[in-house]
């Protein structure tokens, strides 16, 4: 008797394998240091070492990284980075809103500081998206996908 698999299952397996391979390039210490470096001007040091703040930031950085790696195949086929980023704008905005709302609850309400938090979150998410994009593009070029 043969096992019947569907196309969606095979596609999901292939995507998981690609994500695992791309995630091997990430270092957890590098992620922690980047989170602390990015948000340290806005939060006191004792908050930045708090796991309820640090872990979700790392999770969203990984989400943005994987999103960039997933869309890197379009860059491999010749599309510009800005065009590819516009292609996944909805998913990227969702990740950005998720981290902003989390950090907003740890923040004192002040109009100027909220704008700086929004800019900081924007830079953080787009930095990790681009890292994932270029890592995925490198894997496609080397035929490691």
N, CA, C and O atoms as a DFTB+ gen file, in Angstrom:
580 C
 N C O
     1  1       0.836      -1.166       0.000
     2  2       0.000       0.000       0.000
     3  2       0.891       1.243       0.000
     4  3       1.870       1.291       0.745
     5  1       0.578       2.235      -0.808
     6  2       1.375       3.445      -0.914
     7  2       0.771       4.555      -0.063
     8  3      -0.429       4.583       0.208
     9  1       1.634       5.452       0.339
    10  2       1.204       6.593       1.130
    11  2       0.900       7.735       0.171
    12  3       1.710       8.061      -0.696
    13  1      -0.249       8.327       0.329
    14  2      -0.648       9.430      -0.536
    15  2      -0.308      10.740       0.164
    16  3      -0.735      10.988       1.291
    17  1       0.466      11.568      -0.521
    18  2       0.786      12.894       0.015
    19  2       0.238      13.941      -0.932
    20  3       0.182      13.733      -2.144
    21  1      -0.153      15.035      -0.386
    22  2      -0.696      16.104      -1.215
    23  2       0.392      17.113      -1.539
    24  3       1.458      17.135      -0.923
    25  1       0.095      17.932      -2.507
    26  2       1.032      18.962      -2.926
    27  2       1.301      19.959      -1.807
    28  3       2.432      20.412      -1.637
    29  1       0.277      20.299      -1.052
    30  2       0.460      21.282       0.025
    31  2       1.360      20.733       1.128
    32  3       2.137      21.481       1.722
    33  1       1.263      19.443       1.405
    34  2       2.151      18.847       2.402
    35  2       3.597      18.889       1.945
    36  3       4.488      19.235       2.721
    37  1       3.832      18.540       0.696
    38  2       5.199      18.572       0.153
    39  2       5.737      20.002       0.131
    40  3       6.912      20.231       0.418
    41  1       4.886      20.950      -0.206
    42  2       5.294      22.351      -0.235
    43  2       5.641      22.837       1.172
    44  3       6.621      23.559       1.356
    45  1       4.848      22.447       2.153
    46  2       5.098      22.824       3.540
    47  2       6.409      22.212       4.038
    48  3       7.184      22.884       4.718
    49  1       6.662      20.956       3.708
    50  2       7.916      20.307       4.094
    51  2       9.117      21.003       3.473
    52  3      10.134      21.208       4.135
    53  1       8.997      21.362       2.211
    54  2      10.099      22.037       1.520
    55  2      10.373      23.402       2.158
    56  3      11.528      23.792       2.330
    57  1       9.305      24.121       2.504
    58  2       9.475      25.430       3.136
    59  2      10.120      25.290       4.507
    60  3      10.990      26.086       4.859
    61  1       9.711      24.295       5.287
    62  2      10.294      24.067       6.616
    63  2      11.776      23.720       6.509
    64  3      12.588      24.207       7.296
    65  1      12.127      22.882       5.538
    66  2      13.537      22.526       5.356
    67  2      14.362      23.767       5.008
    68  3      15.464      23.955       5.523
    69  1      13.816      24.612       4.129
    70  2      14.518      25.836       3.756
    71  2      14.674      26.748       4.963
    72  3      15.750      27.309       5.171
    73  1      13.620      26.910       5.767
    74  2      13.685      27.774       6.942
    75  2      14.702      27.254       7.952
    76  3      15.448      28.038       8.539
    77  1      14.738      25.940       8.159
    78  2      15.726      25.372       9.082
    79  2      17.147      25.617       8.601
    80  3      18.035      25.918       9.399
    81  1      17.360      25.488       7.299
    82  2      18.699      25.707       6.752
    83  2      19.110      27.175       6.881
    84  3      20.264      27.478       7.184
    85  1      18.171      28.073       6.653
    86  2      18.478      29.507       6.753
    87  2      18.712      29.902       8.208
    88  3      19.571      30.735       8.499
    89  1      17.949      29.306       9.118
    90  2      18.094      29.646      10.535
    91  2      19.415      29.174      11.125
    92  3      19.828      29.656      12.179
    93  1      20.073      28.250      10.465
    94  2      21.383      27.813      10.950
    95  2      22.409      28.930      10.897
    96  3      23.407      28.893      11.616
    97  1      22.171      29.919      10.053
    98  2      23.106      31.038       9.898
    99  2      22.953      32.081      10.997
   100  3      23.801      32.961      11.141
   101  1      21.872      31.986      11.777
   102  2      21.625      32.968      12.832
   103  2      22.280      32.546      14.135
   104  3      22.362      31.362      14.461
   105  1      22.737      33.535      14.861
   106  2      23.293      33.308      16.179
   107  2      22.382      33.981      17.201
   108  3      22.013      35.145      17.048
   109  1      22.033      33.248      18.226
   110  2      21.151      33.794      19.252
   111  2      21.821      34.932      20.011
   112  3      21.156      35.894      20.396
   113  1      23.119      34.834      20.228
   114  2      23.825      35.930      20.907
   115  2      23.851      37.174      20.032
   116  3      23.748      38.292      20.536
   117  1      23.989      36.986      18.723
   118  2      23.955      38.134      17.806
   119  2      22.578      38.799      17.832
   120  3      22.475      40.025      17.812
   121  1      21.529      37.987      17.876
   122  2      20.176      38.528      17.966
   123  2      19.981      39.324      19.259
   124  3      19.448      40.434      19.240
   125  1      20.417      38.747      20.378
   126  2      20.278      39.441      21.669
   127  2      21.020      40.771      21.669
   128  3      20.483      41.790      22.102
   129  1      22.245      40.755      21.186
   130  2      23.042      41.977      21.158
   131  2      22.426      43.032      20.251
   132  3      22.461      44.222      20.565
   133  1      21.864      42.601      19.134
   134  2      21.241      43.553      18.224
   135  2      19.989      44.162      18.836
   136  3      19.740      45.356      18.674
   137  1      19.203      43.360      19.535
   138  2      18.002      43.884      20.202
   139  2      18.404      44.911      21.255
   140  3      17.823      45.993      21.331
   141  1      19.397      44.566      22.065
   142  2      19.844      45.494      23.101
   143  2      20.406      46.775      22.502
   144  3      20.134      47.870      22.992
   145  1      21.185      46.632      21.449
   146  2      21.786      47.802      20.803
   147  2      20.719      48.688      20.175
   148  3      20.805      49.913      20.253
   149  1      19.726      48.084      19.560
   150  2      18.700      48.844      18.853
   151  2      17.781      49.598      19.809
   152  3      17.436      50.752      19.558
   153  1      17.385      48.950      20.903
   154  2      16.386      49.544      21.781
   155  2      16.952      50.136      23.061
   156  3      16.189      50.662      23.872
   157  1      18.253      50.072      23.271
   158  2      18.851      50.594      24.487
   159  2      18.658      52.101      24.665
   160  3      18.466      52.541      25.799
   161  1      18.699      52.915      23.608
   162  2      18.453      54.349      23.841
   163  2      17.040      54.671      24.333
   164  3      16.811      55.734      24.910
   165  1      16.101      53.763      24.107
   166  2      14.715      54.028      24.488
   167  2      14.313      53.419      25.819
   168  3      13.428      53.938      26.498
   169  1      14.955      52.325      26.197
   170  2      14.599      51.620      27.425
   171  2      15.782      51.591      28.374
   172  3      16.930      51.539      27.931
   173  1      15.523      51.624      29.659
   174  2      16.616      51.459      30.624
   175  2      17.228      50.058      30.513
   176  3      16.590      49.127      30.021
   177  1      18.450      49.929      30.970
   178  2      19.186      48.677      30.826
   179  2      18.512      47.516      31.549
   180  3      18.548      46.388      31.059
   181  1      17.898      47.768      32.700
   182  2      17.265      46.662      33.430
   183  2      16.047      46.113      32.681
   184  3      15.705      44.941      32.842
   185  1      15.394      46.937      31.872
   186  2      14.288      46.435      31.059
   187  2      14.792      45.599      29.890
   188  3      14.143      44.631      29.495
   189  1      15.930      45.959      29.340
   190  2      16.441      45.245      28.165
   191  2      16.886      43.831      28.498
   192  3      16.965      42.992      27.600
   193  1      17.177      43.541      29.753
   194  2      17.552      42.191      30.153
   195  2      16.350      41.373      30.616
   196  3      16.498      40.208      30.985
   197  1      15.187      41.962      30.600
   198  2      13.976      41.294      31.045
   199  2      13.507      40.323      29.953
   200  3      13.346      40.732      28.803
   201  1      13.286      39.046      30.291
   202  2      12.922      38.075      29.250
   203  2      11.564      38.340      28.602
   204  3      11.341      37.939      27.460
   205  1      10.653      39.008      29.313
   206  2       9.353      39.307      28.711
   207  2       9.466      40.380      27.631
   208  3       8.553      40.540      26.820
   209  1      10.542      41.093      27.614
   210  2      10.777      42.096      26.585
   211  2      11.750      41.598      25.532
   212  3      11.570      41.858      24.342
   213  1      12.764      40.893      25.959
   214  2      13.814      40.442      25.055
   215  2      13.360      39.309      24.137
   216  3      13.637      39.343      22.938
   217  1      12.677      38.319      24.674
   218  2      12.274      37.153      23.885
   219  2      11.302      37.485      22.745
   220  3      11.509      37.011      21.627
   221  1      10.250      38.280      22.983
   222  2       9.379      38.627      21.852
   223  2      10.090      39.454      20.777
   224  3       9.773      39.336      19.593
   225  1      11.040      40.281      21.182
   226  2      11.810      41.045      20.191
   227  2      12.638      40.100      19.328
   228  3      12.741      40.284      18.115
   229  1      13.226      39.091      19.959
   230  2      14.002      38.103      19.213
   231  2      13.084      37.311      18.281
   232  3      13.446      37.032      17.138
   233  1      11.905      36.952      18.766
   234  2      10.952      36.218      17.934
   235  2      10.536      37.010      16.700
   236  3      10.457      36.459      15.602
   237  1      10.272      38.293      16.877
   238  2       9.859      39.093      15.721
   239  2      11.024      39.327      14.771
   240  3      10.818      39.439      13.563
   241  1      12.246      39.403      15.296
   242  2      13.408      39.514      14.417
   243  2      13.552      38.252      13.574
   244  3      13.877      38.325      12.389
   245  1      13.311      37.102      14.185
   246  2      13.365      35.841      13.444
   247  2      12.248      35.783      12.407
   248  3      12.467      35.306      11.293
   249  1      11.060      36.259      12.756
   250  2       9.954      36.293      11.794
   251  2      10.292      37.162      10.596
   252  3      10.045      36.775       9.454
   253  1      10.856      38.341      10.852
   254  2      11.239      39.230       9.756
   255  2      12.356      38.603       8.921
   256  3      12.352      38.718       7.695
   257  1      13.302      37.948       9.571
   258  2      14.410      37.280       8.883
   259  2      13.879      36.174       7.957
   260  3      14.289      36.074       6.801
   261  1      12.972      35.355       8.476
   262  2      12.404      34.278       7.666
   263  2      11.540      34.811       6.531
   264  3      11.500      34.223       5.450
   265  1      10.853      35.913       6.772
   266  2      10.048      36.529       5.717
   267  2      10.942      37.026       4.596
   268  3      10.627      36.846       3.420
   269  1      12.058      37.650       4.956
   270  2      13.005      38.096       3.937
   271  2      13.614      36.936       3.173
   272  3      13.802      37.016       1.959
   273  1      13.923      35.852       3.882
   274  2      14.492      34.675       3.220
   275  2      13.476      34.025       2.294
   276  3      13.831      33.529       1.224
   277  1      12.216      34.028       2.704
   278  2      11.170      33.435       1.874
   279  2      10.992      34.204       0.572
   280  3      10.810      33.603      -0.487
   281  1      11.042      35.515       0.647
   282  2      10.846      36.338      -0.544
   283  2      12.136      36.564      -1.328
   284  3      12.122      37.271      -2.336
   285  1      13.229      35.991      -0.896
   286  2      14.498      36.198      -1.592
   287  2      14.529      35.517      -2.949
   288  3      15.356      35.864      -3.793
   289  1      13.648      34.559      -3.175
   290  2      13.637      33.905      -4.483
   291  2      13.268      34.887      -5.588
   292  3      13.699      34.730      -6.730
   293  1      12.466      35.905      -5.250
   294  2      12.129      36.918      -6.250
   295  2      13.343      37.775      -6.570
   296  3      13.540      38.182      -7.715
   297  1      14.159      38.048      -5.555
   298  2      15.405      38.776      -5.788
   299  2      16.382      37.964      -6.605
   300  3      17.120      38.511      -7.423
   301  1      16.391      36.672      -6.390
   302  2      17.262      35.785      -7.165
   303  2      16.870      35.799      -8.642
   304  3      17.726      35.696      -9.521
   305  1      15.581      35.925      -8.901
   306  2      15.106      35.937     -10.283
   307  2      15.148      37.321     -10.918
   308  3      14.642      37.505     -12.025
   309  1      15.749      38.306     -10.229
   310  2      16.025      39.586     -10.857
   311  2      15.241      40.786     -10.362
   312  3      15.455      41.891     -10.860
   313  1      14.356      40.620      -9.416
   314  2      13.609      41.771      -8.913
   315  2      14.465      42.569      -7.946
   316  3      15.319      42.009      -7.258
   317  1      14.240      43.865      -7.892
   318  2      14.954      44.768      -6.997
   319  2      14.465      44.561      -5.560
   320  3      13.349      44.094      -5.331
   321  1      15.316      44.915      -4.608
   322  2      14.983      44.742      -3.188
   323  2      13.738      45.542      -2.821
   324  3      12.889      45.050      -2.078
   325  1      13.617      46.756      -3.324
   326  2      12.467      47.591      -2.980
   327  2      11.175      47.015      -3.553
   328  3      10.120      47.121      -2.927
   329  1      11.247      46.411      -4.730
   330  2      10.061      45.801      -5.333
   331  2       9.636      44.576      -4.524
   332  3       8.447      44.356      -4.294
   333  1      10.607      43.792      -4.102
   334  2      10.305      42.602      -3.304
   335  2       9.749      43.009      -1.946
   336  3       8.828      42.374      -1.432
   337  1      10.309      44.066      -1.366
   338  2       9.807      44.536      -0.064
   339  2       8.372      45.034      -0.192
   340  3       7.564      44.845       0.717
   341  1       8.055      45.671      -1.320
   342  2       6.680      46.114      -1.547
   343  2       5.753      44.913      -1.745
   344  3       4.571      44.976      -1.408
   345  1       6.288      43.834      -2.284
   346  2       5.503      42.627      -2.507
   347  2       5.039      42.001      -1.184
   348  3       3.935      41.462      -1.106
   349  1       5.875      42.073      -0.157
   350  2       5.516      41.461       1.134
   351  2       5.204      42.521       2.186
   352  3       5.374      42.281       3.381
   353  1       4.756      43.671       1.753
   354  2       4.503      44.787       2.662
   355  2       3.477      44.448       3.743
   356  3       3.656      44.833       4.898
   357  1       2.416      43.742       3.391
   358  2       1.377      43.430       4.373
   359  2       1.917      42.565       5.509
   360  3       1.667      42.846       6.682
   361  1       2.660      41.510       5.158
   362  2       3.203      40.631       6.193
   363  2       4.235      41.361       7.043
   364  3       4.294      41.173       8.258
   365  1       5.050      42.196       6.396
   366  2       6.069      42.948       7.111
   367  2       5.442      43.970       8.051
   368  3       5.923      44.167       9.167
   369  1       4.373      44.618       7.606
   370  2       3.669      45.566       8.466
   371  2       3.023      44.860       9.659
   372  3       2.969      45.411      10.759
   373  1       2.536      43.647       9.437
   374  2       1.932      42.887      10.528
   375  2       2.959      42.564      11.611
   376  3       2.667      42.677      12.802
   377  1       4.158      42.164      11.199
   378  2       5.228      41.876      12.156
   379  2       5.634      43.159      12.883
   380  3       5.878      43.150      14.090
   381  1       5.701      44.251      12.139
   382  2       6.091      45.534      12.712
   383  2       5.067      46.025      13.733
   384  3       5.442      46.529      14.792
   385  1       3.793      45.885      13.430
   386  2       2.740      46.306      14.362
   387  2       2.760      45.435      15.614
   388  3       2.543      45.921      16.724
   389  1       3.021      44.157      15.425
   390  2       3.077      43.232      16.564
   391  2       4.142      43.658      17.566
   392  3       3.865      43.716      18.764
   393  1       5.350      43.956      17.103
   394  2       6.433      44.336      18.023
   395  2       6.202      45.742      18.580
   396  3       6.542      46.017      19.731
   397  1       5.626      46.631      17.769
   398  2       5.367      47.985      18.249
   399  2       4.359      47.968      19.394
   400  3       4.548      48.654      20.398
   401  1       3.296      47.192      19.249
   402  2       2.285      47.129      20.307
   403  2       2.836      46.506      21.577
   404  3       2.459      46.899      22.681
   405  1       3.727      45.534      21.423
   406  2       4.346      44.932      22.596
   407  2       5.225      45.951      23.320
   408  3       5.145      46.091      24.541
   409  1       6.060      46.658      22.567
   410  2       6.973      47.616      23.186
   411  2       6.240      48.852      23.693
   412  3       6.698      49.509      24.628
   413  1       5.118      49.165      23.085
   414  2       4.334      50.327      23.502
   415  2       3.823      50.154      24.930
   416  3       3.713      51.126      25.677
   417  1       3.514      48.921      25.302
   418  2       3.015      48.690      26.648
   419  2       4.105      48.870      27.713
   420  3       3.794      49.089      28.884
   421  1       5.379      48.779      27.313
   422  2       6.493      48.970      28.237
   423  2       6.962      50.429      28.253
   424  3       7.880      50.780      28.995
   425  1       6.352      51.245      27.463
   426  2       6.846      52.586      27.213
   427  2       5.980      53.626      27.906
   428  3       4.777      53.423      28.070
   429  1       6.573      54.723      28.309
   430  2       5.811      55.850      28.848
   431  2       5.188      56.612      27.684
   432  3       5.835      56.829      26.659
   433  1       3.926      57.018      27.845
   434  2       3.236      57.695      26.754
   435  2       3.714      59.134      26.626
   436  3       3.495      59.977      27.496
   437  1       4.367      59.371      25.514
   438  2       4.857      60.692      25.161
   439  2       4.908      60.716      23.642
   440  3       5.436      59.788      23.029
   441  1       4.374      61.751      23.031
   442  2       4.280      61.806      21.573
   443  2       5.611      61.693      20.868
   444  3       5.737      60.961      19.886
   445  1       6.600      62.406      21.354
   446  2       7.914      62.400      20.712
   447  2       8.581      61.045      20.886
   448  3       9.186      60.518      19.952
   449  1       8.471      60.484      22.080
   450  2       9.103      59.193      22.328
   451  2       8.397      58.077      21.559
   452  3       9.047      57.109      21.164
   453  1       7.089      58.185      21.338
   454  2       6.375      57.185      20.548
   455  2       6.835      57.210      19.099
   456  3       6.945      56.163      18.461
   457  1       7.104      58.406      18.577
   458  2       7.621      58.506      17.210
   459  2       8.999      57.867      17.115
   460  3       9.298      57.179      16.139
   461  1       9.842      58.089      18.125
   462  2      11.165      57.478      18.103
   463  2      11.071      55.961      18.243
   464  3      11.873      55.235      17.656
   465  1      10.099      55.477      19.016
   466  2       9.888      54.041      19.119
   467  2       9.442      53.463      17.782
   468  3       9.910      52.399      17.378
   469  1       8.544      54.156      17.097
   470  2       8.070      53.680      15.791
   471  2       9.214      53.629      14.785
   472  3       9.314      52.680      14.008
   473  1      10.071      54.638      14.794
   474  2      11.211      54.653      13.876
   475  2      12.184      53.540      14.219
   476  3      12.710      52.873      13.328
   477  1      12.423      53.338      15.495
   478  2      13.341      52.297      15.949
   479  2      12.827      50.906      15.567
   480  3      13.603      50.065      15.112
   481  1      11.540      50.662      15.746
   482  2      10.942      49.384      15.369
   483  2      11.021      49.181      13.863
   484  3      11.318      48.082      13.397
   485  1      10.755      50.236      13.103
   486  2      10.819      50.169      11.646
   487  2      12.222      49.785      11.170
   488  3      12.378      48.910      10.318
   489  1      13.221      50.435      11.718
   490  2      14.605      50.135      11.342
   491  2      14.977      48.711      11.747
   492  3      15.635      47.996      10.992
   493  1      14.556      48.307      12.936
   494  2      14.858      46.963      13.441
   495  2      14.279      45.882      12.534
   496  3      14.984      44.948      12.151
   497  1      13.003      46.005      12.191
   498  2      12.338      44.991      11.363
   499  2      12.927      44.973       9.953
   500  3      13.171      43.902       9.398
   501  1      13.154      46.136       9.379
   502  2      13.679      46.170       8.012
   503  2      15.122      45.693       7.946
   504  3      15.539      45.134       6.932
   505  1      15.888      45.901       9.003
   506  2      17.256      45.389       9.038
   507  2      17.267      43.874       9.019
   508  3      18.024      43.257       8.270
   509  1      16.417      43.273       9.853
   510  2      16.383      41.805       9.894
   511  2      15.740      41.223       8.647
   512  3      16.104      40.122       8.232
   513  1      14.793      41.929       8.035
   514  2      14.219      41.461       6.781
   515  2      15.298      41.434       5.700
   516  3      15.411      40.464       4.951
   517  1      16.087      42.501       5.626
   518  2      17.135      42.553       4.603
   519  2      18.208      41.497       4.845
   520  3      18.729      40.920       3.890
   521  1      18.545      41.237       6.105
   522  2      19.512      40.177       6.386
   523  2      18.995      38.832       5.895
   524  3      19.731      38.063       5.277
   525  1      17.739      38.557       6.168
   526  2      17.143      37.314       5.692
   527  2      17.055      37.264       4.183
   528  3      17.273      36.214       3.578
   529  1      16.737      38.396       3.568
   530  2      16.643      38.468       2.114
   531  2      17.984      38.144       1.465
   532  3      18.053      37.339       0.537
   533  1      19.044      38.771       1.955
   534  2      20.350      38.543       1.336
   535  2      20.898      37.151       1.656
   536  3      21.611      36.569       0.837
   537  1      20.579      36.613       2.827
   538  2      20.999      35.246       3.149
   539  2      20.269      34.240       2.262
   540  3      20.883      33.305       1.748
   541  1      18.965      34.428       2.080
   542  2      18.203      33.540       1.203
   543  2      18.647      33.660      -0.236
   544  3      18.717      32.663      -0.956
   545  1      18.951      34.883      -0.664
   546  2      19.426      35.090      -2.031
   547  2      20.772      34.395      -2.242
   548  3      21.025      33.824      -3.303
   549  1      21.625      34.448      -1.228
   550  2      22.912      33.767      -1.314
   551  2      22.702      32.259      -1.418
   552  3      23.387      31.593      -2.193
   553  1      21.775      31.723      -0.654
   554  2      21.502      30.287      -0.707
   555  2      20.946      29.883      -2.063
   556  3      21.269      28.808      -2.569
   557  1      20.107      30.740      -2.662
   558  2      19.596      30.430      -3.997
   559  2      20.724      30.472      -5.034
   560  3      20.789      29.623      -5.923
   561  1      21.613      31.467      -4.912
   562  2      22.727      31.552      -5.857
   563  2      23.651      30.342      -5.769
   564  3      24.158      29.854      -6.779
   565  1      23.861      29.867      -4.542
   566  2      24.729      28.712      -4.348
   567  2      23.976      27.393      -4.540
   568  3      24.554      26.318      -4.380
   569  1      22.700      27.474      -4.879
   570  2      21.841      26.314      -5.084
   571  2      21.751      25.429      -3.841
   572  3      21.796      24.201      -3.923
   573  1      21.623      26.092      -2.686
   574  2      21.506      25.381      -1.421
   575  2      20.068      25.362      -0.907
   576  3      19.825      24.952       0.228
   577  1      19.118      25.800      -1.726
   578  2      17.729      25.871      -1.273
   579  2      17.061      24.521      -1.265
   580  3      15.888      24.415      -0.908
